[in-house]
């Protein structure tokens, strides 16, 4: 495992930070808002691709998670922590690229 954290630490942070259900995230990933944010390589953005992986992880039993999924969970919690630490916009956070980016990573900062 490439993360320096234990699986219990990753699991605890994941449960705290990923606050969207698989269905909420799936529905969001279909929106223009979701597709409008993030770095892309001429196709799908990093966050959007991550969101699809997060949906699969959320639908997988903890005991059945692969090493790759655990690594992705650690990456996701790190991203959410960094992005939320930057703080959102002073106005209209609800319709901001900041919120949409976080939602692609399974975290709705307005919840």
TIMI-2910 file (N, C-alpha, C, CB; in pm, 1 decimal, decimal comma, always signed):
<rs>
+----------+----------+----------+----------+----------+----------+----------+----------+----------+----------+----------+----------+------+
!      n_x !      n_y !      n_z !     ca_x !     ca_y !     ca_z !      c_x !      c_y !      c_z !     cb_x !     cb_y !     cb_z ! resn !
+----------+----------+----------+----------+----------+----------+----------+----------+----------+----------+----------+----------+------+
!    +84,3 !   -118,0 !     +0,0 !     +0,0 !     +0,0 !     +0,0 !    +88,8 !   +124,4 !     +0,0 !    -95,9 !     -0,2 !   +122,2 !  Unk !
!    +55,7 !   +219,5 !    -84,6 !   +144,0 !   +335,1 !    -98,5 !   +116,1 !   +444,2 !     +5,4 !   +130,3 !   +393,0 !   -237,4 !  Unk !
!     +2,3 !   +440,1 !    +70,7 !    -27,4 !   +541,9 !   +170,9 !    +45,3 !   +510,3 !   +301,5 !   -179,5 !   +551,8 !   +195,0 !  Unk !
!    +86,4 !   +615,9 !   +372,3 !   +153,1 !   +594,6 !   +500,2 !    +50,5 !   +570,3 !   +611,0 !   +242,3 !   +715,1 !   +535,0 !  Unk !
!    -76,7 !   +586,8 !   +579,3 !   -182,0 !   +568,0 !   +679,4 !   -226,0 !   +422,4 !   +684,2 !   -302,5 !   +658,9 !   +649,1 !  Unk !
!   -275,8 !   +383,0 !   +799,4 !   -330,7 !   +248,4 !   +812,3 !   -467,1 !   +245,1 !   +742,9 !   -342,8 !   +206,2 !   +963,0 !  Unk !
!   -512,0 !   +126,2 !   +714,2 !   -644,4 !   +113,9 !   +651,1 !   -753,4 !   +166,4 !   +743,8 !   -673,2 !    -33,2 !   +613,5 !  Unk !
!   -735,1 !   +149,5 !   +872,5 !   -835,9 !   +202,4 !   +965,8 !   -842,0 !   +354,9 !   +959,6 !   -805,1 !   +157,0 !  +1109,9 !  Unk !
!   -724,3 !   +420,6 !   +948,3 !   -722,5 !   +567,2 !   +936,0 !   -789,6 !   +610,5 !   +806,8 !   -577,9 !   +621,0 !   +941,1 !  Unk !
!   -754,3 !   +541,9 !   +697,3 !   -814,2 !   +575,2 !   +567,8 !   -965,5 !   +556,8 !   +575,1 !   -754,0 !   +487,2 !   +454,4 !  Unk !
!  -1010,0 !   +445,4 !   +632,5 !  -1153,4 !   +415,5 !   +641,8 !  -1225,4 !   +523,5 !   +722,4 !  -1176,2 !   +276,7 !   +706,3 !  Unk !
!  -1166,2 !   +562,1 !   +833,9 !  -1226,5 !   +663,1 !   +920,4 !  -1239,9 !   +797,1 !   +846,7 !  -1142,5 !   +680,7 !  +1048,6 !  Unk !
!  -1133,0 !   +839,6 !   +779,2 !  -1136,7 !   +965,5 !   +704,3 !  -1235,9 !   +956,8 !   +589,0 !   -996,8 !  +1001,0 !   +651,1 !  Unk !
!  -1236,5 !   +844,6 !   +521,3 !  -1327,7 !   +821,4 !   +409,0 !  -1472,2 !   +837,0 !   +456,2 !  -1305,3 !   +680,1 !   +347,6 !  Unk !
!  -1503,8 !   +773,1 !   +569,2 !  -1641,0 !   +778,8 !   +622,0 !  -1678,6 !   +922,2 !   +661,5 !  -1655,8 !   +684,4 !   +744,1 !  Unk !
!  -1581,6 !   +999,1 !   +709,9 !  -1606,1 !  +1138,5 !   +749,5 !  -1621,0 !  +1230,9 !   +629,9 !  -1493,5 !  +1188,2 !   +837,8 !  Unk !
!  -1539,0 !  +1210,5 !   +527,6 !  -1527,0 !  +1308,3 !   +419,9 !  -1612,7 !  +1279,9 !   +296,7 !  -1385,8 !  +1316,9 !   +378,5 !  Unk !
!  -1630,1 !  +1152,9 !   +262,5 !  -1712,3 !  +1119,4 !   +146,0 !  -1857,0 !  +1114,0 !   +195,0 !  -1667,7 !   +981,5 !    +79,0 !  Unk !
!  -1929,7 !  +1224,9 !   +170,9 !  -2063,2 !  +1237,5 !   +230,6 !  -2176,1 !  +1228,6 !   +128,7 !  -2073,5 !  +1368,1 !   +304,3 !  Unk !
!  -2145,0 !  +1184,9 !     +8,4 !  -2249,0 !  +1164,5 !    -92,6 !  -2273,9 !  +1014,7 !   -109,1 !  -2208,5 !  +1229,2 !   -228,9 !  Unk !
!  -2399,5 !   +978,2 !   -129,3 !  -2432,5 !   +837,5 !   -152,8 !  -2391,8 !   +801,2 !   -295,8 !  -2585,6 !   +810,2 !   -129,1 !  Unk !
!  -2379,2 !   +671,0 !   -323,6 !  -2344,9 !   +631,8 !   -460,9 !  -2443,6 !   +689,9 !   -562,3 !  -2341,8 !   +478,9 !   -473,0 !  Unk !
!  -2572,3 !   +689,0 !   -528,5 !  -2675,6 !   +740,4 !   -620,9 !  -2660,1 !   +891,5 !   -639,7 !  -2818,4 !   +707,6 !   -567,7 !  Unk !
!  -2638,7 !   +966,0 !   -530,3 !  -2620,2 !  +1111,4 !   -542,0 !  -2500,7 !  +1143,4 !   -631,2 !  -2601,1 !  +1175,2 !   -402,6 !  Unk !
!  -2391,7 !  +1071,4 !   -609,5 !  -2270,5 !  +1096,0 !   -686,1 !  -2291,4 !  +1058,7 !   -832,6 !  -2152,6 !  +1017,4 !   -627,0 !  Unk !
!  -2351,6 !   +943,8 !   -856,3 !  -2379,7 !   +900,8 !   -993,5 !  -2464,7 !  +1003,9 !  -1067,2 !  -2450,7 !   +764,7 !   -993,4 !  Unk !
!  -2569,8 !  +1050,9 !  -1000,8 !  -2657,6 !  +1151,1 !  -1062,0 !  -2580,8 !  +1279,7 !  -1090,0 !  -2778,6 !  +1180,3 !   -970,8 !  Unk !
!  -2496,2 !  +1321,3 !   -996,3 !  -2418,9 !  +1443,8 !  -1015,0 !  -2322,0 !  +1430,4 !  -1132,7 !  -2341,8 !  +1478,1 !   -886,9 !  Unk !
!  -2259,7 !  +1314,2 !  -1145,9 !  -2162,1 !  +1293,5 !  -1253,0 !  -2224,0 !  +1306,7 !  -1392,1 !  -2098,3 !  +1156,9 !  -1238,6 !  Unk !
!  -2356,6 !  +1295,5 !  -1400,0 !  -2426,7 !  +1310,3 !  -1528,3 !  -2451,9 !  +1456,6 !  -1564,6 !  -2559,2 !  +1235,6 !  -1523,8 !  Unk !
!  -2428,5 !  +1548,4 !  -1472,2 !  -2464,2 !  +1688,8 !  -1494,5 !  -2355,1 !  +1765,7 !  -1569,2 !  -2492,3 !  +1756,6 !  -1361,5 !  Unk !
!  -2396,6 !  +1875,1 !  -1630,9 !  -2301,0 !  +1965,4 !  -1696,1 !  -2206,8 !  +2026,8 !  -1592,5 !  -2375,5 !  +2076,9 !  -1773,7 !  Unk !
!  -2258,3 !  +2053,9 !  -1471,5 !  -2175,7 !  +2111,3 !  -1364,8 !  -2057,9 !  +2020,4 !  -1333,7 !  -2259,3 !  +2134,8 !  -1237,8 !  Unk !
!  -2086,1 !  +1892,5 !  -1324,9 !  -1980,8 !  +1795,9 !  -1295,8 !  -1875,8 !  +1794,9 !  -1406,3 !  -2040,2 !  +1655,9 !  -1277,9 !  Unk !
!  -1923,6 !  +1798,1 !  -1528,9 !  -1832,5 !  +1787,5 !  -1644,0 !  -1759,2 !  +1918,2 !  -1671,4 !  -1909,7 !  +1745,3 !  -1768,5 !  Unk !
!  -1804,1 !  +2027,6 !  -1609,0 !  -1747,8 !  +2159,7 !  -1639,5 !  -1622,2 !  +2192,5 !  -1558,6 !  -1851,8 !  +2265,9 !  -1614,6 !  Unk !
!  -1588,3 !  +2110,9 !  -1460,9 !  -1475,4 !  +2143,6 !  -1372,0 !  -1365,0 !  +2038,6 !  -1378,4 !  -1524,0 !  +2157,6 !  -1228,1 !  Unk !
!  -1246,5 !  +2079,0 !  -1336,7 !  -1134,5 !  +1985,8 !  -1325,3 !  -1041,6 !  +1991,7 !  -1444,5 !  -1185,5 !  +1845,7 !  -1308,7 !  Unk !
!   -924,6 !  +1929,4 !  -1427,4 !   -825,6 !  +1923,2 !  -1535,9 !   -863,7 !  +1805,2 !  -1622,6 !   -677,3 !  +1909,3 !  -1481,3 !  Unk !
!   -863,1 !  +1824,9 !  -1752,5 !   -889,7 !  +1709,1 !  -1837,3 !   -779,4 !  +1694,4 !  -1940,9 !  -1027,1 !  +1721,8 !  -1906,1 !  Unk !
!   -768,0 !  +1574,8 !  -1988,6 !   -668,4 !  +1543,8 !  -2091,3 !   -740,7 !  +1535,4 !  -2224,8 !   -591,7 !  +1410,1 !  -2059,4 !  Unk !
!   -822,5 !  +1634,9 !  -2253,6 !   -896,9 !  +1633,6 !  -2378,1 !  -1019,1 !  +1544,2 !  -2371,5 !   -808,1 !  +1589,7 !  -2490,2 !  Unk !
!  -1043,9 !  +1487,8 !  -2256,7 !  -1160,5 !  +1401,7 !  -2241,5 !  -1220,0 !  +1422,7 !  -2104,6 !  -1124,0 !  +1253,7 !  -2262,8 !  Unk !
!  -1226,7 !  +1315,8 !  -2028,1 !  -1285,4 !  +1321,2 !  -1895,2 !  -1187,6 !  +1383,8 !  -1796,1 !  -1326,2 !  +1180,8 !  -1848,9 !  Unk !
!  -1238,2 !  +1467,2 !  -1705,3 !  -1151,0 !  +1528,4 !  -1605,1 !  -1107,1 !  +1424,2 !  -1502,3 !  -1222,7 !  +1646,2 !  -1535,2 !  Unk !
!   -997,7 !  +1454,9 !  -1434,4 !   -944,0 !  +1368,1 !  -1329,9 !  -1049,2 !  +1343,3 !  -1222,9 !   -817,6 !  +1429,7 !  -1267,3 !  Unk !
!  -1116,4 !  +1452,4 !  -1178,9 !  -1217,7 !  +1439,6 !  -1074,4 !  -1337,2 !  +1357,5 !  -1118,8 !  -1263,9 !  +1575,6 !  -1030,5 !  Unk !
!  -1377,5 !  +1374,0 !  -1244,4 !  -1492,0 !  +1299,1 !  -1295,8 !  -1459,7 !  +1149,6 !  -1299,6 !  -1531,4 !  +1349,6 !  -1436,9 !  Unk !
!  -1340,6 !  +1116,2 !  -1347,7 !  -1297,6 !   +975,8 !  -1349,8 !  -1289,6 !   +921,7 !  -1207,3 !  -1160,3 !   +961,0 !  -1420,9 !  Unk !
!  -1239,5 !  +1005,2 !  -1115,6 !  -1232,0 !   +965,5 !   -975,1 !  -1371,8 !   +937,1 !   -920,5 !  -1162,7 !  +1075,2 !   -891,2 !  Unk !
!  -1466,6 !  +1022,3 !   -955,8 !  -1604,9 !  +1004,6 !   -908,9 !  -1661,3 !   +869,6 !   -947,5 !  -1693,8 !  +1114,1 !   -964,4 !  Unk !
!  -1633,2 !   +827,0 !  -1070,6 !  -1682,5 !   +695,9 !  -1113,3 !  -1618,2 !   +584,7 !  -1030,5 !  -1654,3 !   +673,8 !  -1263,2 !  Unk !
!  -1490,7 !   +600,5 !   -997,9 !  -1422,6 !   +500,5 !   -913,0 !  -1481,0 !   +502,1 !   -771,4 !  -1269,1 !   +528,0 !   -908,0 !  Unk !
!  -1512,1 !   +621,0 !   -721,4 !  -1568,1 !   +635,1 !   -586,3 !  -1703,1 !   +563,9 !   -576,8 !  -1583,8 !   +784,7 !   -549,1 !  Unk !
!  -1787,3 !   +578,2 !   -679,9 !  -1916,8 !   +508,9 !   -680,5 !  -1894,8 !   +358,6 !   -663,5 !  -1994,8 !   +538,0 !   -812,1 !  Unk !
!  -1798,4 !   +302,2 !   -737,4 !  -1769,9 !   +158,0 !   -726,1 !  -1723,3 !   +122,5 !   -585,1 !  -1662,7 !   +115,6 !   -829,3 !  Unk !
!  -1635,2 !   +207,1 !   -529,9 !  -1584,0 !   +180,9 !   -394,8 !  -1698,8 !   +185,1 !   -293,4 !  -1474,1 !   +284,5 !   -356,6 !  Unk !
!  -1787,4 !   +284,1 !   -306,6 !  -1899,9 !   +295,9 !   -213,8 !  -1991,9 !   +173,8 !   -220,5 !  -1979,6 !   +422,7 !   -243,8 !  Unk !
!  -1993,3 !   +107,3 !   -334,2 !  -2080,2 !     -9,6 !   -352,2 !  -2006,6 !   -140,0 !   -323,3 !  -2136,0 !    -12,4 !   -494,2 !  Unk !
!  -1884,2 !   -130,9 !   -274,7 !  -1804,0 !   -250,0 !   -244,1 !  -1795,8 !   -266,8 !    -92,8 !  -1660,9 !   -239,2 !   -306,4 !  Unk !
!  -1810,0 !   -390,2 !    -46,9 !  -1794,6 !   -415,9 !    +96,7 !  -1650,4 !   -387,2 !   +137,0 !  -1833,7 !   -563,1 !   +132,2 !  Unk !
!  -1633,4 !   -333,4 !   +255,2 !  -1500,2 !   -296,8 !   +305,3 !  -1401,5 !   -413,7 !   +292,4 !  -1509,3 !   -251,7 !   +452,5 !  Unk !
!  -1446,1 !   -533,2 !   +327,1 !  -1356,7 !   -650,4 !   +324,3 !  -1318,6 !   -692,4 !   +182,9 !  -1422,5 !   -767,3 !   +395,0 !  Unk !
!  -1392,0 !   -643,4 !    +83,2 !  -1367,5 !   -682,3 !    -55,8 !  -1288,9 !   -577,7 !   -134,5 !  -1498,8 !   -708,6 !   -125,1 !  Unk !
!  -1249,2 !   -468,2 !    -68,7 !  -1176,7 !   -361,9 !   -138,7 !  -1036,9 !   -409,0 !   -179,0 !  -1166,9 !   -236,0 !    -50,1 !  Unk !
!   -996,1 !   -371,6 !   -300,7 !   -862,4 !   -408,0 !   -349,9 !   -759,1 !   -307,5 !   -298,7 !   -860,3 !   -413,5 !   -505,6 !  Unk !
!   -632,5 !   -343,6 !   -309,7 !   -524,9 !   -251,6 !   -271,8 !   -536,0 !   -122,1 !   -351,5 !   -386,5 !   -316,8 !   -294,3 !  Unk !
!   -568,1 !   -134,1 !   -479,1 !   -582,7 !    -17,3 !   -565,5 !   -696,6 !    +72,9 !   -514,6 !   -609,4 !    -61,4 !   -711,9 !  Unk !
!   -805,1 !    +12,1 !   -470,4 !   -917,7 !    +91,4 !   -417,1 !   -877,6 !   +161,1 !   -286,8 !  -1042,1 !     +0,9 !   -393,0 !  Unk !
!   -804,4 !    +92,5 !   -201,3 !   -757,0 !   +155,7 !    -77,0 !   -667,7 !   +275,3 !   -108,9 !   -680,0 !    +53,4 !    +10,7 !  Unk !
!   -578,6 !   +257,9 !   -207,1 !   -490,5 !   +368,0 !   -247,5 !   -572,9 !   +486,0 !   -298,7 !   -390,9 !   +321,2 !   -356,2 !  Unk !
!   -677,0 !   +455,5 !   -377,1 !   -760,3 !   +563,1 !   -430,2 !   -835,5 !   +634,0 !   -316,6 !   -860,1 !   +507,6 !   -534,5 !  Unk !
!   -882,3 !   +557,4 !   -219,1 !   -951,8 !   +617,5 !   -103,9 !   -859,7 !   +716,0 !    -31,4 !  -1000,4 !   +507,3 !     -5,6 !  Unk !
!   -731,7 !   +679,1 !    -15,0 !   -635,8 !   +768,8 !    +51,0 !   -615,4 !   +895,4 !    -33,1 !   -499,8 !   +696,4 !    +73,9 !  Unk !
!   -609,9 !   +878,9 !   -164,4 !   -594,2 !   +993,2 !   -255,5 !   -715,9 !  +1085,4 !   -245,3 !   -575,1 !   +944,6 !   -402,2 !  Unk !
!   -833,9 !  +1026,2 !   -242,3 !   -959,1 !  +1103,0 !   -235,3 !   -964,9 !  +1184,6 !   -105,6 !  -1081,8 !  +1008,1 !   -244,4 !  Unk !
!   -934,3 !  +1123,0 !     +7,4 !   -942,6 !  +1196,3 !   +134,0 !   -838,6 !  +1307,7 !   +137,2 !   -922,6 !  +1100,9 !   +254,1 !  Unk !
!   -722,3 !  +1283,4 !    +80,7 !   -619,6 !  +1388,5 !    +73,2 !   -666,2 !  +1506,3 !    -11,0 !   -489,8 !  +1332,1 !    +15,4 !  Unk !
!   -727,0 !  +1475,7 !   -124,7 !   -777,6 !  +1581,3 !   -213,4 !   -885,8 !  +1663,8 !   -142,5 !   -834,2 !  +1519,7 !   -344,4 !  Unk !
!   -980,7 !  +1595,6 !    -80,0 !  -1091,0 !  +1665,3 !    -12,3 !  -1036,4 !  +1755,5 !    +98,4 !  -1192,5 !  +1563,4 !    +46,3 !  Unk !
!   -941,0 !  +1704,2 !   +176,4 !   -882,4 !  +1785,2 !   +284,7 !   -813,3 !  +1910,2 !   +230,3 !   -781,8 !  +1701,5 !   +365,7 !  Unk !
!   -732,3 !  +1893,4 !   +125,6 !   -661,7 !  +2008,7 !    +66,9 !   -759,9 !  +2109,9 !    +10,4 !   -565,2 !  +1962,6 !    -43,5 !  Unk !
!   -859,4 !  +2060,6 !    -61,9 !   -953,3 !  +2148,5 !   -130,8 !  -1044,1 !  +2223,3 !    -32,2 !  -1038,2 !  +2067,6 !   -228,7 !  Unk !
!  -1089,1 !  +2154,5 !    +72,8 !  -1175,1 !  +2222,1 !   +171,7 !  -1093,8 !  +2320,6 !   +255,2 !  -1244,0 !  +2118,7 !   +264,1 !  Unk !
!   -965,0 !  +2292,3 !   +277,3 !   -879,4 !  +2383,2 !   +354,4 !   -862,1 !  +2517,2 !   +282,9 !   -742,1 !  +2318,9 !   +379,1 !  Unk !
!   -870,0 !  +2515,7 !   +150,8 !   -858,9 !  +2640,3 !    +73,8 !   -979,7 !  +2730,5 !    +97,4 !   -844,8 !  +2609,5 !    -76,3 !  Unk !
!  -1088,7 !  +2669,1 !   +139,9 !  -1210,5 !  +2746,6 !   +163,0 !  -1281,2 !  +2774,8 !    +32,4 !  -1178,7 !  +2877,5 !   +234,7 !  Unk !
!  -1410,4 !  +2792,2 !    +43,1 !  -1490,3 !  +2817,0 !    -76,1 !  -1503,5 !  +2965,7 !   -103,9 !  -1627,9 !  +2754,6 !    -61,6 !  Unk !
!  -1578,2 !  +2998,1 !   -207,5 !  -1600,4 !  +3138,2 !   -242,5 !  -1685,5 !  +3208,5 !   -136,6 !  -1667,7 !  +3148,8 !   -380,0 !  Unk !
!  -1669,2 !  +3338,4 !   -127,0 !  -1748,2 !  +3415,4 !    -30,5 !  -1895,3 !  +3423,3 !    -70,6 !  -1691,2 !  +3556,0 !    -16,5 !  Unk !
!  -1919,5 !  +3417,5 !   -200,5 !  -2057,7 !  +3427,9 !   -248,0 !  -2092,4 !  +3309,6 !   -336,3 !  -2079,3 !  +3559,3 !   -324,6 !  Unk !
!  -2216,4 !  +3265,4 !   -325,4 !  -2271,9 !  +3161,3 !   -412,2 !  -2188,0 !  +3033,3 !   -416,7 !  -2286,7 !  +3215,3 !   -551,3 !  Unk !
!  -2150,6 !  +2984,5 !   -300,9 !  -2075,3 !  +2858,3 !   -295,1 !  -2154,6 !  +2744,9 !   -359,9 !  -2041,2 !  +2822,2 !   -148,8 !  Unk !
!  -2287,3 !  +2754,3 !   -352,0 !  -2371,8 !  +2647,1 !   -405,0 !  -2348,8 !  +2623,4 !   -554,0 !  -2518,0 !  +2679,6 !   -380,5 !  Unk !
!  -2322,0 !  +2729,4 !   -628,5 !  -2305,2 !  +2717,5 !   -774,4 !  -2161,0 !  +2741,8 !   -817,1 !  -2397,3 !  +2815,9 !   -846,6 !  Unk !
!  -2066,4 !  +2704,6 !   -732,3 !  -1925,9 !  +2735,4 !   -759,8 !  -1849,9 !  +2614,3 !   -814,6 !  -1857,9 !  +2785,8 !   -632,9 !  Unk !
!  -1746,5 !  +2643,9 !   -892,2 !  -1657,7 !  +2538,2 !   -941,3 !  -1592,8 !  +2466,0 !   -822,9 !  -1548,8 !  +2597,0 !  -1035,8 !  Unk !
!  -1566,3 !  +2539,5 !   -714,0 !  -1508,1 !  +2479,4 !   -592,7 !  -1596,9 !  +2366,1 !   -542,1 !  -1489,5 !  +2586,6 !   -481,6 !  Unk !
!  -1726,3 !  +2392,1 !   -530,0 !  -1819,7 !  +2288,4 !   -482,1 !  -1830,6 !  +2174,4 !   -583,2 !  -1959,7 !  +2349,1 !   -455,8 !  Unk !
!  -1843,2 !  +2208,3 !   -710,8 !  -1859,4 !  +2103,6 !   -811,4 !  -1737,1 !  +2011,8 !   -815,2 !  -1883,1 !  +2165,9 !   -949,8 !  Unk !
!  -1617,6 !  +2069,0 !   -800,4 !  -1496,1 !  +1987,3 !   -798,2 !  -1498,7 !  +1890,2 !   -680,7 !  -1371,1 !  +2076,4 !   -790,6 !  Unk !
!  -1533,8 !  +1942,7 !   -563,9 !  -1540,7 !  +1856,1 !   -445,2 !  -1647,1 !  +1747,5 !   -462,5 !  -1570,9 !  +1939,9 !   -319,2 !  Unk !
!  -1758,8 !  +1783,4 !   -523,0 !  -1865,3 !  +1683,8 !   -542,1 !  -1821,0 !  +1572,5 !   -637,2 !  -1992,4 !  +1751,2 !   -596,3 !  Unk !
!  -1737,9 !  +1603,9 !   -736,9 !  -1683,5 !  +1498,5 !   -823,4 !  -1602,8 !  +1398,7 !   -741,7 !  -1595,9 !  +1559,2 !   -934,6 !  Unk !
!  -1548,0 !  +1444,3 !   -628,1 !  -1467,5 !  +1358,7 !   -540,6 !  -1550,7 !  +1303,8 !   -424,2 !  -1346,8 !  +1436,7 !   -486,6 !  Unk !
!  -1685,1 !  +1314,8 !   -434,8 !  -1773,9 !  +1251,1 !   -337,2 !  -1803,8 !  +1332,4 !   -213,2 !  -1715,9 !  +1123,7 !   -295,6 !  Unk !
!  -1764,8 !  +1461,7 !   -213,0 !  -1785,0 !  +1545,5 !    -94,5 !  -1866,1 !  +1669,2 !   -131,6 !  -1649,2 !  +1586,6 !    -32,2 !  Unk !
!  -1984,0 !  +1683,8 !    -68,4 !  -2062,5 !  +1804,9 !    -87,9 !  -2038,2 !  +1896,2 !    +32,8 !  -2216,0 !  +1772,0 !   -105,4 !  Unk !
!  -1964,8 !  +2006,2 !    +13,0 !  -1929,2 !  +2092,6 !   +126,2 !  -2048,5 !  +2163,5 !   +188,7 !  -1829,1 !  +2195,1 !    +82,0 !  Unk !
!  -2164,1 !  +2161,2 !   +122,4 !  -2281,4 !  +2228,4 !   +177,9 !  -2367,3 !  +2134,2 !   +262,4 !  -2365,2 !  +2287,4 !    +65,8 !  Unk !
!  -2327,9 !  +2009,1 !   +272,9 !  -2403,9 !  +1913,2 !   +356,0 !  -2366,6 !  +1930,1 !   +501,1 !  -2377,9 !  +1767,2 !   +311,3 !  Unk !
+----------+----------+----------+----------+----------+----------+----------+----------+----------+----------+----------+----------+------+
</rs>
